[in-house]
Amino acid sequence: MSHWRYRPLLWAVIILATLAAGVVVVNRVRLEEANKAVTVAVDFQQVQELARWSGLTTRETLIRLQQQGVNAVLFKEPTIADLQQEIWVKPGDEALAFFPAALQGQVRHDYTYLFTRDRELAGQLELQLENKVPGRLQVLDGPGFTALGVPLPVQELGNLGLGFPVKDLEMARQLGLLIVPQVKNWYGANPATLAATLRPLAAYRDDLAALLFSDKDLPGYPRYLVNLAAQVDQLQVPVGLVEFFPQTGINQLVMLLDKRAIRVHSISAEEMNTMSPAAALERLELAARERNVRLLIVRFRFAPGSASWLEDNLNFVGKVSKMLAADGLTTGRALPFAAFPYSRLWVFLIGLGILAAGVLLLAELGLEGPGLVLGLLGLLAWTGVLGLNYQVLLARKIMALGAAIIFPTLGLLTAWSPEPRSLRTSVAILLRTALISLLGAVAIAAILADNTFILKINQFSGVKIAFIVPLVIFAAAVIIRREGRRTGTILRGWLDAHLTVKLVILAVVVAAAGLVYISRSGNDGVGLLPFEGQMRSFLGNALLARPRTKEFLLGYPFLLLSLTLGYQHRYLLLWLLGLVGQISLVNTYCHLHIPFLISLLRTFNGLWLGLLIGVLLVLAVRQAGHFWRRNGIWPG
């Protein structure tokens, strides 16, 4: 198997593919490095609250925040509850008493009336109610007030967005602050009402940093999503993709807008009051530095024991600005990523490398002939898909999944040996294994390089498959290598073994570990283990990019130990733990929204730290072995 004549040619194809992937990755790094401006926004409603409790005007408070680095204001569409100091609401029967006799005949008992003394606000409410509430809108002008009547009870109006306050938008613009409007959904949105309700924002087109949406569903989705896109396009504003807040229709909207979007991170007011300022700062930093988030919505913390809410929050905002500067980011207008250069030639060559690695893996499994046949069939399919430009995205995802399975498995199978090795030789083989896995990682980072993946509109598919299948392939392969024709007999012997308490305990432990392993793979998983959060924070602060636990604490140490011990069936679990680290290495690059250089630094940190821990583990095991043998505790 080691002298198979096609092996050098296949490795040459992999090297060629890696060079092609390198070209794509360099373009991706340039794209990411050119986009370093982060918009720091505060919630206008919280600014008003902070101003009231600090004895300042809203304008004075915004100026103080601006001096600390804030450069944008988030404006949510207010509801009736938000405007309770400026409007009063009465059902028809109760509203009657507020009108002069001349108007009382026009008051309808089945209507609800919104009263305000602010003429400008009345105009804002009229526009929104006319386009968002079914039925005829009544506008009645009384002595010193305007009343707007709608044919709905007050409880059904509670969640309705009532537009944006012009005077407050003007104040933000005059201060040189960017504006981030957040639009609420409403029932019955159609092309006409979408145009009417978004039209007032056109006056602030040059000042809009991003357009956000408040609800799970976008207004007009799905029937009028194209019309919504047309209105947003007229505003020439990027759409905000809020992390951890999936919204139905948002991805389709971004595609209709030619990927004009930015990633947004927000900590809710409730969360801010339960976490420490240090934890909140760290969360914002990770979002901006490690996940290409370019709009941070900074909310305030109103701590009960604080001596000054104003100073506390000014200090926190100032730390956010300093943190961004320390990470090489700038506070400014966030811009969408430039168009990513796409070349089917480079993608084709990268795919060839993945196919070649697949053939090599099948050769390692003793399937040289079938491997060549499958490789040729894969080549024909890959050529056809790219040549016809048909289902290319799906094919790229399949290739990426193949790379995530093939390369770490191939790397460990080439490192496998039943013979123990010296520590120096084991370190060299570990480095070679990590390099093979890294080739697969770079292939994934390049073949999926696209703005839709950077924005996380598209994602790598098959994460859990990529975490499980390599373990199954490797375990089956090494058992067959070790036992040959006796494999069936050995397996039957294991299955026929008498059940003991030791085996039951071992099975429970392995099952629990497997459940945790599977649950923690992918984007959504179980919570952190005890003290893991503190360890992550420490490593992130100390090393800039936190290495993955599966690599430095499990994968590399146990791989190094396995290489020094050589393979025996009783060491299979150690080898599998070593493979987990290689799977994790490749998986790091499956998260395309993480900047490539951050992933590369994370890999480097995991490698050197894992090697250090691995050397200590090997030395400790050897010393323990010497002690046990001297005292007759362990036979060998």
C-alpha positions in Angstrom: 0.0 0.0 0.0 2.8 2.4 0.8 4.4 1.8 -2.6 1.2 2.3 -4.6 2.4 3.9 -7.9 -0.4 6.5 -8.1 0.4 8.0 -4.7 3.0 10.6 -5.9 0.7 11.8 -8.6 -2.2 12.2 -6.2 -0.1 14.2 -3.8 1.0 16.4 -6.7 -2.6 17.1 -7.4 -3.3 18.0 -3.8 -0.3 20.4 -3.8 -1.6 22.0 -7.0 -5.0 22.4 -5.4 -3.5 23.9 -2.3 -1.8 26.5 -4.4 -5.1 27.3 -6.0 -6.7 27.5 -2.6 -4.0 29.8 -1.4 -4.9 32.3 -4.2 -8.5 32.3 -3.1 -7.6 32.6 0.6 -5.3 35.5 -0.1 -8.2 37.3 -1.8 -10.4 36.5 1.1 -7.9 37.8 3.6 -7.6 41.1 1.6 -11.3 41.4 1.6 -11.6 40.9 5.4 -8.6 43.2 6.1 -10.1 46.0 4.0 -13.3 46.0 6.1 -12.3 47.2 9.5 -14.7 50.0 10.3 -17.2 49.2 13.1 -20.3 51.3 13.9 -21.0 51.7 17.6 -24.7 52.5 18.2 -26.7 53.2 21.4 -30.4 52.7 21.8 -32.2 56.0 21.7 -34.9 55.0 24.2 -32.1 54.1 26.7 -30.4 57.4 26.0 -33.6 59.2 26.9 -33.9 57.1 30.1 -30.2 57.8 31.0 -30.7 61.5 30.4 -33.8 61.7 32.6 -32.0 60.0 35.5 -28.9 62.2 35.0 -30.6 65.5 34.9 -29.4 66.2 31.4 -31.2 66.8 28.1 -31.2 64.0 25.5 -28.9 66.1 23.3 -26.4 66.7 26.1 -26.3 63.0 26.9 -25.7 62.1 23.2 -22.9 64.6 23.0 -21.2 62.9 26.1 -21.7 59.5 24.5 -20.3 60.7 21.2 -17.2 62.0 23.0 -16.6 58.4 24.3 -16.8 56.9 20.8 -20.4 56.4 20.0 -21.1 57.3 16.3 -24.6 56.0 15.7 -28.1 55.8 17.3 -30.6 53.0 17.1 -34.1 54.2 16.6 -36.8 51.6 17.2 -40.3 52.3 16.0 -42.1 53.5 19.1 -45.4 51.8 20.2 -48.3 53.4 22.1 -46.6 52.4 25.4 -43.4 54.2 24.3 -45.3 57.4 23.5 -47.5 57.5 26.6 -45.9 60.9 27.7 -46.8 62.4 24.4 -50.2 60.8 23.5 -53.2 59.6 25.4 -55.5 56.9 24.2 -59.2 56.5 24.8 -62.0 54.2 23.5 -64.8 56.0 21.7 -67.2 56.3 24.7 -64.5 57.9 26.9 -63.0 60.0 24.1 -66.4 61.8 23.6 -65.8 64.0 26.7 -62.5 65.4 25.2 -64.2 66.8 22.1 -66.1 70.1 21.7 -69.8 69.8 21.0 -69.3 70.5 17.3 -67.2 67.4 16.9 -68.9 65.0 19.2 -71.3 63.9 16.5 -68.4 62.6 14.5 -67.0 60.5 17.3 -67.6 56.8 16.7 -68.2 54.5 19.7 -66.5 51.5 18.1 -63.2 53.5 17.4 -60.1 54.0 19.5 -58.7 57.6 19.6 -55.1 58.6 19.9 -54.7 62.2 21.2 -51.6 64.4 20.9 -50.8 68.1 21.2 -47.8 67.7 19.0 -48.7 68.5 15.4 -45.6 67.0 14.0 -46.2 63.8 15.9 -49.8 63.8 14.7 -48.6 63.8 11.1 -46.2 60.9 11.9 -49.0 58.9 13.5 -51.5 59.7 10.7 -49.1 58.3 8.1 -48.4 55.1 10.0 -52.0 54.4 11.1 -53.4 55.1 7.6 -51.0 52.5 6.1 -51.0 49.9 8.9 -54.5 49.8 10.2 -57.4 48.4 8.2 -60.5 50.6 7.8 -61.1 54.3 7.6 -58.8 56.6 9.6 -60.4 59.6 11.3 -58.5 62.8 11.9 -60.2 65.3 14.1 -58.7 68.6 15.1 -59.8 69.8 18.5 -58.8 72.9 20.6 -55.0 72.4 21.0 -54.9 68.8 20.0 -55.3 66.3 17.2 -57.2 63.0 17.6 -56.7 60.1 15.3 -59.4 57.4 15.4 -59.0 53.8 14.2 -61.5 50.9 14.2 -59.5 48.7 16.5 -59.5 48.2 20.3 -56.5 49.6 22.1 -55.2 46.1 23.1 -54.8 45.3 19.4 -52.8 48.5 18.8 -50.2 47.8 21.4 -47.6 46.2 19.2 -48.0 48.5 16.2 -45.0 50.5 15.1 -45.7 54.2 14.9 -42.9 55.5 12.7 -39.8 57.4 13.6 -39.6 60.8 15.4 -38.4 63.4 13.0 -37.1 65.9 15.6 -35.0 63.2 17.2 -33.7 61.9 13.9 -32.8 65.5 13.0 -31.0 66.0 16.3 -28.9 62.9 15.7 -28.0 64.1 12.2 -27.1 67.6 13.4 -24.7 66.0 15.9 -23.0 64.0 13.1 -24.3 60.7 14.3 -25.4 57.9 12.0 -28.9 56.6 12.2 -29.9 52.9 12.6 -33.7 52.6 12.2 -35.4 49.3 13.2 -38.7 48.7 11.5 -41.5 46.7 13.0 -43.7 44.2 11.1 -47.4 44.9 10.6 -50.3 42.8 9.4 -51.4 43.4 5.8 -48.2 45.0 4.5 -48.4 45.4 0.7 -46.4 47.3 -1.9 -48.3 50.6 -1.3 -48.0 50.6 2.5 -44.4 49.4 2.4 -43.5 52.4 0.2 -45.5 54.9 2.3 -44.2 53.8 5.7 -40.5 53.7 4.6 -40.6 56.9 2.5 -39.9 59.2 5.5 -36.5 57.6 5.9 -35.4 58.8 2.4 -34.7 62.2 3.8 -31.9 60.6 5.9 -30.5 58.4 3.2 -26.9 59.8 3.6 -27.1 59.3 7.4 -28.3 55.7 7.5 -25.8 53.2 8.8 -28.0 50.1 8.5 -31.7 49.1 8.4 -32.8 46.6 11.0 -36.1 44.7 11.5 -37.6 44.1 14.9 -39.6 40.9 14.5 -39.2 37.3 13.5 -41.0 37.9 10.2 -40.2 40.8 7.8 -43.0 43.1 6.7 -44.4 41.9 3.4 -42.8 38.5 3.6 -43.2 36.3 1.6 -45.6 37.8 -1.0 -44.1 41.3 -1.2 -40.5 40.7 -0.3 -39.4 41.9 -3.8 -41.3 45.2 -3.1 -39.6 45.5 0.3 -36.2 45.0 -1.4 -37.1 47.7 -3.9 -37.8 50.2 -1.1 -34.6 49.3 0.8 -32.6 49.6 -2.5 -33.9 53.1 -2.9 -32.6 54.0 0.5 -29.1 52.6 -0.5 -28.7 51.2 3.0 -27.3 47.9 4.1 -29.6 45.5 5.9 -28.5 44.4 9.4 -28.2 40.7 10.1 -28.6 40.4 13.9 -26.6 37.6 15.4 -28.6 34.8 17.2 -31.9 36.4 16.1 -33.1 34.4 13.0 -35.6 36.3 10.9 -37.8 34.7 8.3 -37.1 36.3 4.9 -33.9 38.2 5.8 -31.5 36.0 3.8 -33.7 36.2 0.7 -33.9 40.0 1.2 -30.1 40.3 1.3 -29.7 38.2 -1.8 -32.2 40.5 -3.6 -30.1 43.4 -2.5 -26.9 41.9 -4.0 -25.6 40.9 -0.5 -25.6 44.5 0.7 -25.7 43.6 4.4 -23.6 43.9 7.6 -23.5 41.6 10.6 -24.9 43.1 13.9 -24.4 42.1 17.5 -26.6 43.3 20.3 -26.8 42.5 24.0 -30.3 43.0 25.3 -31.1 45.3 28.2 -32.1 42.3 30.3 -28.8 40.5 29.7 -26.8 43.7 30.4 -28.3 43.9 33.9 -27.3 40.3 34.7 -23.8 40.2 33.4 -20.7 42.0 34.5 -19.3 44.9 32.4 -16.2 42.8 31.8 -18.2 40.0 30.4 -20.3 42.3 28.2 -17.1 44.0 26.9 -15.6 40.6 26.1 -18.7 39.5 24.2 -18.8 42.6 22.1 -15.0 42.3 21.4 -15.3 38.7 20.3 -18.2 39.6 18.0 -16.2 42.4 16.3 -12.8 40.7 16.2 -13.6 37.1 15.6 -17.0 37.1 13.7 -16.8 40.0 11.3 -19.6 41.9 13.1 -19.5 45.5 11.9 -22.4 47.0 13.9 -22.3 46.9 17.7 -25.5 47.9 19.5 -24.2 48.9 23.0 -26.9 48.9 25.7 -26.6 50.5 29.1 -26.5 48.8 32.5 -28.6 50.4 35.2 -27.0 48.7 38.2 -29.0 49.2 41.4 -26.0 49.9 43.6 -24.3 52.4 41.2 -23.4 55.9 42.4 -23.7 57.3 38.8 -25.4 55.5 35.9 -24.2 58.2 33.6 -20.5 57.8 34.5 -20.7 54.0 34.5 -22.1 53.8 31.0 -19.9 56.5 29.6 -16.9 54.6 31.0 -18.2 51.3 29.4 -18.8 52.9 26.0 -15.3 54.4 26.2 -13.8 50.9 26.9 -15.7 49.6 23.8 -14.0 52.2 21.6 -10.6 51.5 23.1 -11.1 47.8 22.7 -11.9 48.2 19.0 -8.7 50.3 18.5 -6.6 47.7 20.4 -7.9 45.0 18.0 -6.9 47.0 14.9 -10.5 48.1 14.2 -11.8 51.6 13.7 -15.0 53.3 14.8 -16.7 54.6 11.7 -19.4 53.8 9.2 -19.8 50.1 8.7 -19.7 49.0 5.1 -20.8 45.8 3.4 -18.0 43.5 2.2 -16.8 44.2 -1.3 -17.8 41.7 -4.0 -15.7 38.6 -3.7 -13.8 37.6 -6.8 -15.1 34.2 -8.0 -13.2 31.9 -10.4 -14.6 28.5 -11.4 -11.0 27.5 -12.4 -9.7 27.9 -8.9 -12.8 26.1 -7.5 -12.3 23.3 -10.0 -8.6 22.8 -9.0 -9.5 22.8 -5.3 -12.1 20.2 -5.9 -9.5 18.1 -7.7 -7.4 18.1 -4.6 -10.2 16.9 -2.4 -11.0 14.1 -4.9 -7.3 13.1 -4.9 -7.3 13.0 -1.1 -10.4 10.8 -1.2 -8.6 8.3 -3.5 -5.6 8.3 -1.2 -7.9 7.6 1.8 -9.5 4.7 0.0 -6.0 3.4 -0.7 -5.2 3.6 3.0 -8.3 1.5 3.5 -7.0 -1.1 1.0 -9.4 -0.1 -1.7 -7.0 1.2 -4.4 -9.1 -0.1 -7.4 -12.5 1.1 -6.2 -10.8 4.4 -5.1 -9.6 5.1 -8.6 -13.0 4.3 -10.1 -14.8 6.5 -7.6 -12.2 9.2 -8.1 -12.8 9.2 -11.9 -16.6 9.3 -11.4 -16.2 12.2 -9.0 -14.0 14.0 -11.5 -16.6 13.6 -14.2 -19.4 14.8 -11.9 -17.3 17.8 -10.7 -16.4 18.8 -14.2 -20.0 18.5 -15.4 -21.4 20.6 -12.5 -18.9 23.4 -13.0 -19.0 23.2 -16.8 -22.8 23.4 -16.9 -22.9 25.9 -14.0 -25.6 23.7 -12.5 -26.1 23.3 -8.7 -22.6 24.7 -8.1 -23.3 25.9 -4.6 -24.6 22.4 -3.5 -21.6 20.8 -5.2 -19.2 23.1 -3.3 -20.9 22.2 0.0 -20.6 18.5 -0.8 -16.9 18.9 -1.6 -16.3 20.9 1.6 -18.0 18.1 3.6 -15.9 15.6 1.8 -12.7 17.5 2.7 -13.8 17.7 6.4 -14.2 13.9 6.5 -11.2 12.9 4.3 -8.3 15.0 5.4 -8.2 14.4 9.2 -8.9 10.7 8.6 -6.2 10.4 6.0 -3.7 12.3 8.3 -4.2 10.0 11.2 -4.2 6.8 9.1 -0.8 7.8 7.6 0.4 8.4 11.2 -0.9 5.1 12.5 1.6 2.4 13.5 1.5 -0.6 16.0 5.1 0.2 16.9 6.0 2.7 19.7 8.0 5.7 18.6 10.4 8.1 20.3 9.1 11.4 21.5 11.0 13.3 18.9 9.8 11.1 16.1 6.2 11.3 17.5 6.4 15.1 17.5 7.5 15.2 13.8 4.7 12.8 12.8 2.1 14.8 14.8 3.2 18.0 12.9 2.9 16.1 9.6 -0.6 14.9 10.6 -1.7 18.4 11.5 -0.3 19.7 8.2 -2.4 17.2 6.2 -5.5 18.3 8.2 -4.6 21.9 7.5 -4.6 21.2 3.8 -8.2 20.1 4.1 -9.0 23.1 6.2 -7.5 25.5 3.6 -9.5 23.7 0.9 -12.7 24.3 2.8 -11.9 27.9 3.5 -11.3 28.5 -0.2 -14.0 26.4 -1.9 -16.7 28.1 0.3 -15.1 31.6 0.1 -18.0 33.8 -0.7 -19.8 36.8 0.8 -22.9 34.7 1.6 -20.7 32.5 3.8 -18.9 35.4 5.4 -22.3 37.0 6.2 -23.5 33.6 7.4 -26.4 33.6 5.0 -25.0 30.3 3.8 -23.3 27.8 6.1 -21.2 24.7 5.9 -23.5 21.7 5.9 -23.0 18.4 7.7 -21.1 19.5 10.8 -22.2 16.5 12.9 -21.4 14.1 10.0 -17.9 15.5 9.8 -17.4 15.0 13.5 -18.6 11.4 13.6 -17.8 9.7 10.3 -14.0 10.1 10.5 -14.0 8.3 13.9 -16.0 5.4 12.5 -13.8 5.1 9.5 -10.6 5.2 11.5 -11.8 2.7 14.1 -12.9 0.2 11.5 -9.7 0.7 9.5 -7.2 0.2 12.3 -9.0 -2.9 13.7 -8.9 -4.5 10.3 -5.3 -3.5 9.8 -4.4 -5.1 13.1 -6.4 -8.3 12.8 -6.7 -8.9 9.1 -8.8 -11.9 8.4 -9.3 -12.5 12.1 -11.4 -9.2 12.3 -14.7 -11.0 12.3 -13.7 -13.5 14.9 -12.3 -10.8 17.1 -15.4 -8.7 16.9 -17.6 -11.6 17.7 -15.4 -12.3 20.7 -15.9 -8.8 21.9 -19.6 -9.0 21.5 -19.8 -12.4 23.3 -17.8 -11.1 26.2 -19.4 -11.5 29.6 -21.0 -8.4 31.0 -19.2 -7.0 34.0 -19.6 -4.0 36.2 -16.4 -2.6 34.7 -17.8 -2.9 31.1 -21.1 -1.3 32.1 -19.3 1.7 33.8 -17.0 2.0 30.7 -20.0 1.9 28.4 -21.8 4.6 30.4 -18.8 6.9 30.5 -18.1 6.4 26.7 -21.8 7.1 25.9 -21.9 10.2 28.1 -18.7 11.5 26.5 -20.1 10.8 23.0 -23.3 12.6 23.8 -21.4 15.7 25.0 -19.1 15.5 22.0 -22.0 15.3 19.5 -24.0 18.0 21.4 -21.1 20.4 21.4 -20.4 20.1 17.7 -22.0 22.5 15.3 -23.2 26.1 15.9 -25.7 25.2 18.6 -24.7 23.0 21.5 -24.8 22.4 25.2 -23.5 24.9 27.7 -19.9 25.2 28.9 -18.4 22.8 31.4 -17.5 24.1 34.9 -14.7 26.7 34.8 -14.6 26.4 31.0 -15.9 30.0 30.6 -13.1 31.4 32.8 -10.5 29.3 30.9 -11.8 30.5 27.6 -11.7 34.2 28.7 -8.2 33.8 30.0 -6.9 32.1 26.9 -8.7 34.6 24.6 -7.1 37.6 26.5 -3.7 36.0 26.7 -3.4 34.6 23.2 -5.7 37.0 21.2 -7.3 34.0 19.5 -8.5 31.3 21.8 -7.4 27.8 20.8 -10.2 25.1 20.7 -10.4 22.9 23.7 -10.8 19.8 21.6 -7.4 20.5 20.1 -5.0 21.7 22.8 -6.5 19.9 25.8 -7.5 16.6 24.1 -6.5 16.1 20.5 -2.8 16.9 20.5 -1.9 15.6 23.9 -3.5 12.2 23.3 -2.3 12.0 19.7 1.2 12.5 20.9 0.7 9.9 23.6 -0.8 7.4 21.1 2.2 7.8 18.7 4.7 7.1 21.5 2.7 4.1 22.7 2.0 2.5 19.3 -1.3 1.0 18.5 -3.0 -1.7 20.6 -6.7 -2.2 20.8 -6.6 -1.0 24.4 -5.3 2.3 23.2 -8.0 2.8 20.5 -9.8 5.4 22.6 -6.6 7.4 22.9 -6.1 7.4 19.1 -9.8 8.5 18.7 -9.2 11.4 21.0 -6.2 12.3 18.9 -8.5 12.2 15.8 -11.0 14.5 17.6 -8.3 17.2 17.6 -7.7 16.9 13.9 -11.5 17.0 13.2 -11.7 20.1 15.3 -8.8 21.7 13.4 -10.6 21.3 10.1 -13.9 22.3 11.6 -12.5 25.7 12.7 -12.3 26.7 9.0 -15.9 25.6 8.3 -17.1 28.7 10.1 -16.6 31.1 7.2 -17.9 34.1 9.1 -14.7 34.0 11.3 -11.8 35.9 9.6 -9.3 33.4 8.1 -6.3 34.9 10.0 -8.1 34.5 13.3 -8.8 30.8 12.5 -5.1 30.4 11.5 -3.9 32.0 14.8 -6.3 29.8 16.7 -4.9 26.7 15.0 -1.3 27.8 15.8 -2.1 28.4 19.4 -3.9 25.1 19.7 -0.8 23.3 18.2 1.9 24.7 20.3 -0.1 24.6 23.5 -1.3 21.1 22.7 2.2 20.0 22.0 3.4 21.4 25.3 0.7 19.6 27.3 1.3 16.5 25.2 5.0 16.4 26.0 4.2 16.8 29.7 1.5 14.0 29.5 4.0 11.6 27.7 6.7 12.3 30.4 4.1 11.8 33.2 2.9 8.5 31.7 6.4 7.2 31.3 7.3 8.1 34.9 4.1 6.5 36.1 4.8 3.4 34.0 8.3 3.1 35.5 7.0 3.5 39.0 4.2 0.9 38.5 6.6 -1.7 36.9 9.1 -1.2 39.7 6.5 -1.8 42.3 4.7 -4.6 40.4 1.5 -2.7 40.0 1.4 -2.8 36.2 2.7 -5.7 34.1 4.0 -3.7 31.2 
